[in-house]
Amino acid sequence: MAKMIFVLQRRAGLTREQALAQWSGEQHVAIVGKLPGLTRYIQNHVDSAPAEPVCDGIGELWFATDDLMNEALNSPEMTAAVQDAKRFLDMDRTGMILVQEKILVGLSALTPRPAGCMRVIGRLVITLTVILLTRAGRQASTSRTPPRSSSGAARHVALPSPRGQRTQHTDQP
């Protein structure tokens, strides 16, 4: 997965809130959303920091491959996105870096590779199937046809209810 990260600095004369509102507004999001090959667009808005924040936001643009990312960088859609960003960003202070994400801690770091992933998914399917069948069996046990006497008449049978209480159940032919 290839990723572009933008470290955003607001244009002079705008508050952080104003700049972030423009950045997350329909106009800019629609333009960025047209980038060829874009698979994910994340905006990280600065809420607070121990001191004056070093930036106002961090943007992430994700692409499946480096080639798709390079295509997007050189596209007319990227030119349009940069032009639109000039409304609310100081382009001389805003920076861009190209990165390869490497997850070291977290759930994604522990995700098995494709072959192992299929084993995990298979186990989950089996587990869910057992749970659903067990629940269905419990529900079915409360609606079973009670045993018949030799004459064919229904007998009263105490069956467990879903909450473990005993209930009387009669099924007439």
N, CA and C atoms as a LAMMPS dump frame, in Angstrom:
ITEM: TIMESTEP
0
ITEM: NUMBER OF ATOMS
519
ITEM: BOX BOUNDS ff ff ff
-5.0000000000000000e+02 5.0000000000000000e+02
-5.0000000000000000e+02 5.0000000000000000e+02
-5.0000000000000000e+02 5.0000000000000000e+02
ITEM: ATOMS id mol type element x y z
1 1 1 N 0.856 -1.173 0
2 1 2 C 0 0 0
3 1 3 C 0.899 1.232 0
4 2 1 N 0.681 2.114 -0.94
5 2 2 C 1.444 3.358 -1.04
6 2 3 C 0.605 4.483 -0.439
7 3 1 N 1.283 5.415 0.187
8 3 2 C 0.546 6.477 0.869
9 3 3 C 1.281 7.805 0.752
10 4 1 N 0.497 8.872 0.523
11 4 2 C 0.981 10.259 0.572
12 4 3 C 0.49 10.857 1.877
13 5 1 N 1.367 11.562 2.554
14 5 2 C 0.968 12.269 3.769
15 5 3 C 1.247 13.747 3.568
16 6 1 N 0.249 14.55 3.906
17 6 2 C 0.375 16.004 3.828
18 6 3 C 0.36 16.576 5.241
19 7 1 N 1.331 17.427 5.552
20 7 2 C 1.372 18.144 6.823
21 7 3 C 0.886 19.549 6.502
22 8 1 N -0.303 19.865 6.987
23 8 2 C -1.013 21.075 6.559
24 8 3 C -0.795 22.263 7.484
25 9 1 N -0.546 23.397 6.866
26 9 2 C -0.425 24.678 7.574
27 9 3 C -1.47 25.626 6.986
28 10 1 N -2.282 26.211 7.845
29 10 2 C -3.355 27.086 7.349
30 10 3 C -2.803 28.387 6.789
31 11 1 N -3.559 28.968 5.915
32 11 2 C -3.223 30.257 5.315
33 11 3 C -3.366 31.366 6.361
34 12 1 N -2.512 32.358 6.282
35 12 2 C -2.583 33.501 7.213
36 12 3 C -3.96 34.147 7.098
37 13 1 N -4.48 34.559 8.229
38 13 2 C -5.783 35.212 8.254
39 13 3 C -6.937 34.248 8.527
40 14 1 N -6.656 32.961 8.58
41 14 2 C -7.695 31.973 8.886
42 14 3 C -7.418 31.339 10.244
43 15 1 N -8.472 31.056 10.976
44 15 2 C -8.305 30.287 12.208
45 15 3 C -8.148 28.819 11.827
46 16 1 N -7.667 28.025 12.772
47 16 2 C -7.549 26.592 12.523
48 16 3 C -8.917 26.019 12.157
49 17 1 N -9.951 26.411 12.89
50 17 2 C -11.293 25.897 12.642
51 17 3 C -11.775 26.249 11.237
52 18 1 N -11.501 27.468 10.794
53 18 2 C -11.911 27.876 9.446
54 18 3 C -11.191 27.055 8.377
55 19 1 N -9.892 26.89 8.544
56 19 2 C -9.115 26.128 7.567
57 19 3 C -9.563 24.671 7.526
58 20 1 N -9.782 24.071 8.694
59 20 2 C -10.215 22.677 8.735
60 20 3 C -11.616 22.506 8.155
61 21 1 N -12.468 23.494 8.349
62 21 2 C -13.812 23.437 7.762
63 21 3 C -13.728 23.463 6.236
64 22 1 N -12.845 24.272 5.684
65 22 2 C -12.666 24.305 4.228
66 22 3 C -12.072 22.991 3.721
67 23 1 N -11.105 22.482 4.459
68 23 2 C -10.437 21.247 4.07
69 23 3 C -11.42 20.068 4.037
70 24 1 N -12.293 19.988 5.047
71 24 2 C -13.242 18.871 5.117
72 24 3 C -14.571 19.194 4.439
73 25 1 N -14.645 20.354 3.829
74 25 2 C -15.878 20.753 3.161
75 25 3 C -16.13 19.97 1.878
76 26 1 N -17.372 20.027 1.424
77 26 2 C -17.787 19.265 0.239
78 26 3 C -16.936 19.575 -0.991
79 27 1 N -16.589 20.847 -1.173
80 27 2 C -15.86 21.226 -2.38
81 27 3 C -14.514 20.514 -2.467
82 28 1 N -13.701 20.616 -1.417
83 28 2 C -12.365 20.025 -1.465
84 28 3 C -12.426 18.486 -1.474
85 29 1 N -13.299 17.926 -0.661
86 29 2 C -13.415 16.473 -0.585
87 29 3 C -13.848 15.9 -1.945
88 30 1 N -14.745 16.572 -2.624
89 30 2 C -15.191 16.102 -3.945
90 30 3 C -14.041 16.123 -4.956
91 31 1 N -13.21 17.15 -4.896
92 31 2 C -12.077 17.245 -5.829
93 31 3 C -11.064 16.15 -5.545
94 32 1 N -10.694 15.981 -4.285
95 32 2 C -9.717 14.95 -3.914
96 32 3 C -10.268 13.558 -4.218
97 33 1 N -11.536 13.365 -4.006
98 33 2 C -12.162 12.066 -4.257
99 33 3 C -12.065 11.601 -5.697
100 34 1 N -11.756 12.504 -6.62
101 34 2 C -11.634 12.157 -8.038
102 34 3 C -10.226 11.721 -8.432
103 35 1 N -9.282 11.731 -7.499
104 35 2 C -7.921 11.317 -7.831
105 35 3 C -7.909 9.885 -8.349
106 36 1 N -7.248 9.639 -9.476
107 36 2 C -7.221 8.276 -10.012
108 36 3 C -6.468 7.329 -9.08
109 37 1 N -7.06 6.161 -8.844
110 37 2 C -6.403 5.131 -8.04
111 37 3 C -6.529 5.312 -6.537
112 38 1 N -7.193 6.374 -6.088
113 38 2 C -7.329 6.629 -4.653
114 38 3 C -8.206 5.558 -4.015
115 39 1 N -7.692 4.916 -2.948
116 39 2 C -8.467 3.89 -2.256
117 39 3 C -8.937 4.339 -0.88
118 40 1 N -8.268 5.361 -0.316
119 40 2 C -8.633 5.816 1.029
120 40 3 C -8.152 7.246 1.212
121 41 1 N -8.993 8.066 1.824
122 41 2 C -8.643 9.465 2.105
123 41 3 C -8.974 9.724 3.561
124 42 1 N -7.965 10.047 4.341
125 42 2 C -8.145 10.287 5.773
126 42 3 C -7.672 11.693 6.109
127 43 1 N -8.462 12.386 6.899
128 43 2 C -8.062 13.691 7.427
129 43 3 C -7.899 13.556 8.935
130 44 1 N -6.755 13.99 9.447
131 44 2 C -6.484 14.031 10.881
132 44 3 C -6.47 15.496 11.286
133 45 1 N -7.5 15.921 12.01
134 45 2 C -7.622 17.319 12.419
135 45 3 C -6.989 17.497 13.793
136 46 1 N -6.135 18.502 13.935
137 46 2 C -5.5 18.774 15.221
138 46 3 C -6.535 19.378 16.162
139 47 1 N -6.73 18.705 17.308
140 47 2 C -7.637 19.215 18.34
141 47 3 C -6.864 19.991 19.393
142 48 1 N -5.766 19.405 19.838
143 48 2 C -4.965 20.046 20.878
144 48 3 C -3.572 19.453 20.871
145 49 1 N -2.675 20.126 21.559
146 49 2 C -1.292 19.68 21.707
147 49 3 C -0.753 20.303 22.991
148 50 1 N 0.322 19.739 23.56
149 50 2 C 0.866 20.295 24.801
150 50 3 C 1.353 21.735 24.628
151 51 1 N 1.815 22.069 23.444
152 51 2 C 2.257 23.432 23.131
153 51 3 C 1.552 23.834 21.83
154 52 1 N 2.012 24.881 21.205
155 52 2 C 1.433 25.272 19.915
156 52 3 C 1.67 24.136 18.924
157 53 1 N 0.599 23.613 18.304
158 53 2 C 0.767 22.491 17.368
159 53 3 C 1.684 22.856 16.201
160 54 1 N 2.432 21.872 15.733
161 54 2 C 3.358 22.092 14.619
162 54 3 C 2.627 22.161 13.276
163 55 1 N 1.36 21.749 13.269
164 55 2 C 0.572 21.828 12.044
165 55 3 C -0.907 21.912 12.417
166 56 1 N -1.733 22.101 11.416
167 56 2 C -3.176 22.184 11.649
168 56 3 C -3.89 20.878 11.327
169 57 1 N -3.258 20.046 10.529
170 57 2 C -3.858 18.772 10.178
171 57 3 C -2.885 17.923 9.389
172 58 1 N -3.205 16.652 9.297
173 58 2 C -2.393 15.723 8.514
174 58 3 C -3.353 14.947 7.618
175 59 1 N -3.102 15.012 6.332
176 59 2 C -3.931 14.296 5.367
177 59 3 C -3.236 13.046 4.88
178 60 1 N -4.009 12 4.621
179 60 2 C -3.473 10.74 4.117
180 60 3 C -4.232 10.349 2.86
181 61 1 N -3.508 10.103 1.801
182 61 2 C -4.084 9.592 0.558
183 61 3 C -3.467 8.227 0.305
184 62 1 N -4.284 7.201 0.201
185 62 2 C -3.826 5.825 0.06
186 62 3 C -4.072 5.331 -1.361
187 63 1 N -3.12 4.539 -1.853
188 63 2 C -3.188 3.956 -3.19
189 63 3 C -2.714 2.507 -3.109
190 64 1 N -3.228 1.665 -3.987
191 64 2 C -2.87 0.238 -3.968
192 64 3 C -1.411 0.002 -4.349
193 65 1 N -0.866 0.832 -5.243
194 65 2 C 0.515 0.63 -5.699
195 65 3 C 1.225 1.969 -5.847
196 66 1 N 2.55 1.914 -5.926
197 66 2 C 3.339 3.114 -6.183
198 66 3 C 3.003 3.705 -7.544
199 67 1 N 2.776 2.843 -8.53
200 67 2 C 2.443 3.334 -9.871
201 67 3 C 1.147 4.136 -9.863
202 68 1 N 0.142 3.642 -9.137
203 68 2 C -1.128 4.375 -9.058
204 68 3 C -0.953 5.702 -8.318
205 69 1 N -0.106 5.696 -7.288
206 69 2 C 0.154 6.931 -6.559
207 69 3 C 0.858 7.939 -7.472
208 70 1 N 1.846 7.495 -8.232
209 70 2 C 2.558 8.397 -9.144
210 70 3 C 1.633 8.92 -10.241
211 71 1 N 0.735 8.072 -10.707
212 71 2 C -0.252 8.511 -11.696
213 71 3 C -1.113 9.63 -11.111
214 72 1 N -1.542 9.451 -9.864
215 72 2 C -2.365 10.477 -9.213
216 72 3 C -1.587 11.774 -9.017
217 73 1 N -0.311 11.659 -8.62
218 73 2 C 0.516 12.86 -8.417
219 73 3 C 0.616 13.709 -9.685
220 74 1 N 0.638 13.073 -10.829
221 74 2 C 0.817 13.774 -12.099
222 74 3 C -0.496 14.009 -12.844
223 75 1 N -1.597 13.836 -12.177
224 75 2 C -2.902 13.94 -12.838
225 75 3 C -3.463 15.36 -12.783
226 76 1 N -4.362 15.681 -13.698
227 76 2 C -5.062 16.968 -13.648
228 76 3 C -5.907 17.098 -12.383
229 77 1 N -6.372 15.953 -11.839
230 77 2 C -7.168 15.984 -10.605
231 77 3 C -6.319 16.454 -9.419
232 78 1 N -5.03 16.055 -9.383
233 78 2 C -4.146 16.521 -8.312
234 78 3 C -3.882 18.015 -8.466
235 79 1 N -3.699 18.458 -9.696
236 79 2 C -3.511 19.894 -9.947
237 79 3 C -4.725 20.667 -9.441
238 80 1 N -5.919 20.153 -9.697
239 80 2 C -7.151 20.81 -9.235
240 80 3 C -7.23 20.81 -7.708
241 81 1 N -6.814 19.709 -7.07
242 81 2 C -6.847 19.631 -5.607
243 81 3 C -5.885 20.639 -4.986
244 82 1 N -4.699 20.769 -5.566
245 82 2 C -3.715 21.745 -5.055
246 82 3 C -4.239 23.165 -5.238
247 83 1 N -4.809 23.445 -6.384
248 83 2 C -5.363 24.785 -6.628
249 83 3 C -6.452 25.107 -5.615
250 84 1 N -7.32 24.141 -5.338
251 84 2 C -8.391 24.364 -4.371
252 84 3 C -7.836 24.555 -2.965
253 85 1 N -6.787 23.814 -2.613
254 85 2 C -6.195 23.904 -1.273
255 85 3 C -5.595 25.279 -1.009
256 86 1 N -5.241 25.989 -2.052
257 86 2 C -4.678 27.333 -1.875
258 86 3 C -5.666 28.295 -1.232
259 87 1 N -6.952 27.966 -1.265
260 87 2 C -7.971 28.801 -0.615
261 87 3 C -7.787 28.838 0.894
262 88 1 N -7.25 27.755 1.483
263 88 2 C -7.187 27.664 2.943
264 88 3 C -5.825 27.235 3.491
265 89 1 N -4.872 26.868 2.622
266 89 2 C -3.546 26.432 3.092
267 89 3 C -2.446 27.373 2.633
268 90 1 N -1.423 27.474 3.475
269 90 2 C -0.186 28.161 3.106
270 90 3 C 0.666 27.108 2.397
271 91 1 N 0.693 27.164 1.083
272 91 2 C 1.347 26.116 0.305
273 91 3 C 2.864 26.121 0.455
274 92 1 N 3.45 27.244 0.873
275 92 2 C 4.896 27.28 1.094
276 92 3 C 5.285 26.53 2.372
277 93 1 N 4.383 26.463 3.325
278 93 2 C 4.673 25.79 4.596
279 93 3 C 4.053 24.404 4.695
280 94 1 N 3.122 24.084 3.812
281 94 2 C 2.498 22.764 3.805
282 94 3 C 3.437 21.799 3.087
283 95 1 N 3.619 20.62 3.673
284 95 2 C 4.552 19.664 3.085
285 95 3 C 3.89 18.354 2.712
286 96 1 N 4.542 17.624 1.819
287 96 2 C 4.067 16.32 1.399
288 96 3 C 5.218 15.33 1.468
289 97 1 N 4.915 14.118 1.95
290 97 2 C 5.897 13.046 1.939
291 97 3 C 5.227 11.783 1.413
292 98 1 N 5.999 10.94 0.764
293 98 2 C 5.525 9.651 0.275
294 98 3 C 6.068 8.59 1.211
295 99 1 N 5.2 7.712 1.694
296 99 2 C 5.617 6.729 2.699
297 99 3 C 5.118 5.341 2.346
298 100 1 N 5.756 4.342 2.943
299 100 2 C 5.281 2.968 2.954
300 100 3 C 4.963 2.661 4.412
301 101 1 N 3.714 2.375 4.704
302 101 2 C 3.301 2.111 6.077
303 101 3 C 3.831 0.765 6.543
304 102 1 N 4.35 0.735 7.76
305 102 2 C 4.845 -0.5 8.36
306 102 3 C 4.244 -0.583 9.759
307 103 1 N 3.279 -1.462 9.935
308 103 2 C 2.578 -1.591 11.211
309 103 3 C 3.408 -2.481 12.129
310 104 1 N 3.752 -1.97 13.298
311 104 2 C 4.574 -2.715 14.251
312 104 3 C 3.776 -3.184 15.458
313 105 1 N 2.772 -2.442 15.857
314 105 2 C 1.935 -2.792 16.999
315 105 3 C 0.49 -2.57 16.582
316 106 1 N -0.371 -3.452 17.018
317 106 2 C -1.782 -3.283 16.717
318 106 3 C -2.341 -4.505 16.037
319 107 1 N -3.639 -4.515 15.91
320 107 2 C -4.333 -5.663 15.356
321 107 3 C -3.853 -5.995 13.954
322 108 1 N -3.625 -4.994 13.13
323 108 2 C -3.182 -5.253 11.761
324 108 3 C -1.807 -5.898 11.718
325 109 1 N -0.963 -5.604 12.71
326 109 2 C 0.373 -6.198 12.746
327 109 3 C 0.289 -7.698 13.019
328 110 1 N -0.787 -8.131 13.651
329 110 2 C -0.941 -9.536 14.011
330 110 3 C -1.757 -10.315 12.992
331 111 1 N -2.291 -9.641 11.98
332 111 2 C -3.118 -10.305 10.986
333 111 3 C -2.279 -11.293 10.196
334 112 1 N -2.734 -12.53 10.108
335 112 2 C -1.978 -13.528 9.355
336 112 3 C -1.933 -13.199 7.872
337 113 1 N -0.97 -13.737 7.197
338 113 2 C -0.856 -13.579 5.744
339 113 3 C -1.994 -14.352 5.082
340 114 1 N -2.193 -14.202 3.78
341 114 2 C -3.365 -14.794 3.121
342 114 3 C -3.656 -16.246 3.464
343 115 1 N -2.673 -17.145 3.429
344 115 2 C -2.957 -18.55 3.722
345 115 3 C -3.449 -18.705 5.154
346 116 1 N -2.785 -18.055 6.098
347 116 2 C -3.199 -18.101 7.495
348 116 3 C -4.522 -17.406 7.708
349 117 1 N -4.75 -16.376 6.941
350 117 2 C -5.998 -15.626 7.042
351 117 3 C -7.178 -16.523 6.705
352 118 1 N -7.032 -17.363 5.697
353 118 2 C -8.12 -18.258 5.322
354 118 3 C -8.394 -19.263 6.434
355 119 1 N -7.334 -19.706 7.125
356 119 2 C -7.549 -20.617 8.253
357 119 3 C -8.333 -19.917 9.345
358 120 1 N -7.984 -18.665 9.649
359 120 2 C -8.677 -17.905 10.683
360 120 3 C -10.133 -17.693 10.281
361 121 1 N -10.365 -17.305 9.036
362 121 2 C -11.736 -17.091 8.563
363 121 3 C -12.509 -18.407 8.639
364 122 1 N -11.884 -19.501 8.246
365 122 2 C -12.537 -20.803 8.334
366 122 3 C -12.933 -21.137 9.755
367 123 1 N -12.033 -20.877 10.71
368 123 2 C -12.343 -21.134 12.115
369 123 3 C -13.502 -20.266 12.585
370 124 1 N -13.515 -18.995 12.161
371 124 2 C -14.608 -18.105 12.548
372 124 3 C -15.938 -18.594 11.989
373 125 1 N -15.929 -19.033 10.739
374 125 2 C -17.164 -19.536 10.126
375 125 3 C -17.652 -20.761 10.881
376 126 1 N -16.741 -21.665 11.208
377 126 2 C -17.128 -22.872 11.947
378 126 3 C -17.676 -22.488 13.312
379 127 1 N -16.991 -21.593 14.023
380 127 2 C -17.434 -21.171 15.345
381 127 3 C -18.816 -20.528 15.279
382 128 1 N -19.013 -19.613 14.326
383 128 2 C -20.313 -18.956 14.193
384 128 3 C -21.401 -19.956 13.829
385 129 1 N -21.072 -20.924 12.983
386 129 2 C -22.049 -21.944 12.604
387 129 3 C -22.465 -22.757 13.821
388 130 1 N -21.501 -23.149 14.647
389 130 2 C -21.807 -23.918 15.854
390 130 3 C -22.693 -23.096 16.791
391 131 1 N -22.367 -21.821 16.962
392 131 2 C -23.167 -20.949 17.838
393 131 3 C -24.589 -20.846 17.315
394 132 1 N -24.738 -20.592 16.022
395 132 2 C -26.074 -20.45 15.449
396 132 3 C -26.863 -21.747 15.528
397 133 1 N -26.207 -22.878 15.266
398 133 2 C -26.907 -24.157 15.355
399 133 3 C -27.31 -24.467 16.788
400 134 1 N -26.445 -24.116 17.744
401 134 2 C -26.767 -24.335 19.151
402 134 3 C -27.981 -23.509 19.544
403 135 1 N -27.995 -22.248 19.147
404 135 2 C -29.15 -21.383 19.452
405 135 3 C -30.404 -21.895 18.758
406 136 1 N -30.275 -22.3 17.514
407 136 2 C -31.431 -22.822 16.778
408 136 3 C -31.94 -24.084 17.452
409 137 1 N -31.027 -24.91 17.938
410 137 2 C -31.429 -26.13 18.635
411 137 3 C -32.189 -25.831 19.906
412 138 1 N -31.746 -24.815 20.642
413 138 2 C -32.452 -24.417 21.859
414 138 3 C -33.857 -23.938 21.531
415 139 1 N -33.974 -23.129 20.479
416 139 2 C -35.285 -22.619 20.09
417 139 3 C -36.164 -23.743 19.592
418 140 1 N -35.599 -24.677 18.847
419 140 2 C -36.377 -25.788 18.316
420 140 3 C -36.86 -26.694 19.441
421 141 1 N -36.057 -26.806 20.514
422 141 2 C -36.446 -27.693 21.606
423 141 3 C -37.692 -27.194 22.314
424 142 1 N -37.989 -25.925 22.232
425 142 2 C -39.187 -25.386 22.884
426 142 3 C -40.407 -25.516 22
427 143 1 N -40.219 -25.887 20.734
428 143 2 C -41.375 -25.999 19.845
429 143 3 C -41.511 -27.396 19.244
430 144 1 N -40.82 -28.377 19.818
431 144 2 C -40.921 -29.741 19.321
432 144 3 C -42.312 -30.312 19.565
433 145 1 N -42.706 -31.219 18.691
434 145 2 C -43.968 -31.927 18.888
435 145 3 C -43.796 -32.883 20.062
436 146 1 N -44.671 -32.782 21.033
437 146 2 C -44.506 -33.652 22.198
438 146 3 C -44.78 -35.109 21.832
439 147 1 N -44.252 -36 22.624
440 147 2 C -44.48 -37.423 22.364
441 147 3 C -45.975 -37.741 22.389
442 148 1 N -46.37 -38.71 21.61
443 148 2 C -47.765 -39.135 21.534
444 148 3 C -47.956 -40.393 22.388
445 149 1 N -49.151 -40.513 22.913
446 149 2 C -49.476 -41.746 23.625
447 149 3 C -49.77 -42.821 22.595
448 150 1 N -49.948 -44.031 23.042
449 150 2 C -50.237 -45.123 22.113
450 150 3 C -51.543 -44.892 21.37
451 151 1 N -52.437 -44.084 21.933
452 151 2 C -53.704 -43.815 21.262
453 151 3 C -53.574 -42.68 20.244
454 152 1 N -52.398 -42.017 20.21
455 152 2 C -52.192 -40.919 19.266
456 152 3 C -52.514 -39.56 19.843
457 153 1 N -53.006 -39.5 21.073
458 153 2 C -53.337 -38.214 21.696
459 153 3 C -52.054 -37.553 22.184
460 154 1 N -52.052 -36.257 22.157
461 154 2 C -50.884 -35.526 22.635
462 154 3 C -50.765 -35.638 24.132
463 155 1 N -49.524 -35.741 24.597
464 155 2 C -49.277 -35.758 26.03
465 155 3 C -48.667 -34.431 26.437
466 156 1 N -48.891 -34.032 27.675
467 156 2 C -48.26 -32.825 28.208
468 156 3 C -46.827 -33.176 28.583
469 157 1 N -45.913 -32.37 28.111
470 157 2 C -44.499 -32.631 28.371
471 157 3 C -43.877 -31.339 28.869
472 158 1 N -43.073 -31.421 29.903
473 158 2 C -42.357 -30.241 30.404
474 158 3 C -41.07 -30.087 29.602
475 159 1 N -40.936 -28.974 28.89
476 159 2 C -39.74 -28.705 28.091
477 159 3 C -39.015 -27.502 28.664
478 160 1 N -37.714 -27.474 28.538
479 160 2 C -36.991 -26.302 29.037
480 160 3 C -37.289 -25.094 28.148
481 161 1 N -37.496 -23.97 28.803
482 161 2 C -37.682 -22.732 28.04
483 161 3 C -36.31 -22.139 27.773
484 162 1 N -36.223 -21.128 26.899
485 162 2 C -34.918 -20.52 26.619
486 162 3 C -34.226 -19.978 27.864
487 163 1 N -34.982 -19.624 28.908
488 163 2 C -34.37 -19.074 30.122
489 163 3 C -34.158 -20.145 31.186
490 164 1 N -34.366 -21.398 30.823
491 164 2 C -34.114 -22.468 31.78
492 164 3 C -35.318 -22.803 32.638
493 165 1 N -36.46 -22.109 32.498
494 165 2 C -37.649 -22.416 33.275
495 165 3 C -38.388 -23.541 32.569
496 166 1 N -39.09 -24.34 33.327
497 166 2 C -39.839 -25.428 32.733
498 166 3 C -41.229 -24.909 32.358
499 167 1 N -41.673 -25.283 31.181
500 167 2 C -42.988 -24.854 30.706
501 167 3 C -43.767 -26.068 30.247
502 168 1 N -45.076 -25.959 30.302
503 168 2 C -45.936 -27.024 29.803
504 168 3 C -46.185 -26.778 28.325
505 169 1 N -46.059 -27.819 27.538
506 169 2 C -46.246 -27.667 26.095
507 169 3 C -47.134 -28.796 25.597
508 170 1 N -48.168 -28.456 24.874
509 170 2 C -49.041 -29.467 24.301
510 170 3 C -49.205 -29.166 22.837
511 171 1 N -49.11 -30.188 22.033
512 171 2 C -49.319 -30.01 20.602
513 171 3 C -50.485 -30.863 20.198
514 172 1 N -51.547 -30.262 19.787
515 172 2 C -52.74 -31.002 19.361
516 172 3 C -52.588 -31.371 17.893
517 173 1 N -53.087 -32.59 17.524
518 173 2 C -52.981 -33.011 16.118
519 173 3 C -53.885 -32.195 15.216
